[in-house]
Amino acid sequence: MTVIGVLGLQGAVGEHLKQLQSCGVDAVVVKKAEQLQDIDGLIIPGGESTAIRNLMDRYGFVEPLKSFEQPIFGTCAGMVLLANELSGTEESHLQRINIRVKRNASGRQKDSFEAALEVKGLEEPYHAVFIRAPYVEETGDGVEVLATYDGQVVAAKEGNILVSAFHPELTDDHRFLQLFIDMVNSSKLTVV
Ligand code: GLN
C-alpha cells in the first residue's frame, strides 16, 4: 500500500490527511525526521512558512528533506519552502524546485479568493482556493507549468517535486491531489 506522509509541524495537516484517506491512501503525520524512511511521498502543507521553517530547524528536518528522494508536494507555504529562490531579501529554504516565489503575493486582490483554473493533466476546470497565496514569479530550466491564474504561475512541477499556490485539501475535488498520488505510485514502480 502506498503511504504518504503529511509534515505535521504547523498548518493544514488534518485536512490533507482526510483527503488522502478519501483517495484510498495510507496517510501518516510526520513529526520526526526518522519517519521519512517509511513513506513513499510527502506533503508539506500550507500554513505559515516561517513558523514551519523554524520547526524544521528545531526537529532536524532540513537536511533530510533536501535529500529526500521520493515525491514531495508543497501547497502554499509548502511551495514557499520548496522554492530555490524567494523574491526580495528573504532566504530560501529547501531549494528543491527551480522557481522563484513571491510570498503573500495576492497583491491588490483579497487575502483569499477562489478561481476556476485550467490545469494541465485535468480535463475539466479545477476550482482552486487561495489563502494569502504566494505565486511563482519565475520558472527555470526543467520546470513544467501546470496552471496559471491572471497570467501568474500557480502550479508547477519539476521531477519529483510538485507545488501549488492553492489549497487542494480544502475542496471535495480530489483530482489535483490525485496527480500527486500518481507521481508517488509511478516513482514506487521505478524504485525496485
Ligand atoms: N503566506 C503564507 C506564507 O508565506 C502562506 C499562506 C498559506 O499557506 N495559506 O507562509
Residues whose N, C-alpha, C, O or C-beta is under 5 A from the ligand:
A	BS01	LIG	G46 G47 E48 S49 T50 T75 C76 A77 V80 R103 N104 I131 R132
